[in-house]
Amino acid sequence: MPSSNNHNDLYDRLTIEECLQMEQVLKESLEKISEDDPEREKAVASYQIVRHITLLTIKGHNADKKEECLRRWQERDQLQEKLLESAQPQKYIECLTCHEFLNFDFKTSWSRMNERERVLLFYSCPNNCLPNRAYFNDGEEYIPEPTLCTKCKGNTTRESKRNDNIVTTIWLCKVCGYEDIDEYDFTHKEKEENPIDENLRREYCLDEKGLESYRQMNRDMEGFSAVMEKSKAQHEDTKTNKRMESLRKLRVTGLQERLIKALEKIGMTKVELSNPTNDRGLKVRLTMLDSQQNRSDQESKKVVKKVLVAFLHNTNWRLIHSSLESTLGAICGELHGYTSDDEIRKIIEKENATNLKIGSALSR
């Protein structure tokens, strides 16, 4: 089973290859602009910018996905190893030429797109007859797909000769007569990779520090995009913008003066505001008495709430609805004051959205 180091090198090789291919594409694009072209200087500057961004994207993306990919490769190899170990050769497979029982040569993992993992076991004749045969671990014989002519795609005939472990195959095209010769060494051996170029690895494969810088850059870009989207949405929200433009930011004394006048018009007396408290935002307690004896507490509460909601609509203050109470004509409640534009804008946006839903429901 491949080691974790082999997996790491393979992943880095793929990243290096992808980066080198992109480098080539970008260079070929730049080379189309001659040295004498007046736009050459601009093209070189653009090339440098595009190269930096493109390669950083490839390197960062691959580095970000590396740990998960290596884990999946390791799990896949473990499954293949178990399947390979469990696959046992068949004993009585006959040679199609001399009918001797074939010798088992070797086995290897087999997988294709959208097919289950299997093991393919190879057998050869002790008398060096051809063709060799191969069976999957589930007993199905491997039948190679027809080989078409590499020139005209016509059907071919095949002739094979074996010398020890070397099999030479000649495909002769029935249509154009072209001969294609192939040699295959059936000696099973692991493919040896040349050592990875460490200079290229340093150039194109991000280390932990580089990966963290890339991730931070993405977080910054996401934050910037969110700010821009928010700014765009706010700019397009004309209804909220109009209310923000007409917003009256009242201090406590200004609030008190205006409230007294508005509430006295509906028969309220002794309207008072308590000293402000700063409990999760600035709050003041509002108290008053209803001078109209023929109103019930429920009616008193209703008319006060209506006046307060209307009066505070275009200010930086809001009634805490759950706090409003009326008992024997004594009415009290709490008001919440907002100091920042962001806070009051969120309140207004929420109110507009609620009113829109109510209007939509009533129009059905």
PyMOL commands that set and color helices and strands:
alter all, ss='L'
color gray80, all
select helices_A, chain A and resi 4-31+40-86+198-204+208-236+238-245+252-264+297-312+341-362
alter helices_A, ss='H'
color red, helices_A
select strands_A, chain A and resi 103-110+118-124+133-136+156-163+166-173+179-185+268-273+277-278+282-290+317-327+330-337
alter strands_A, ss='S'
color yellow, strands_A
deselect
rebuild
show_as cartoon
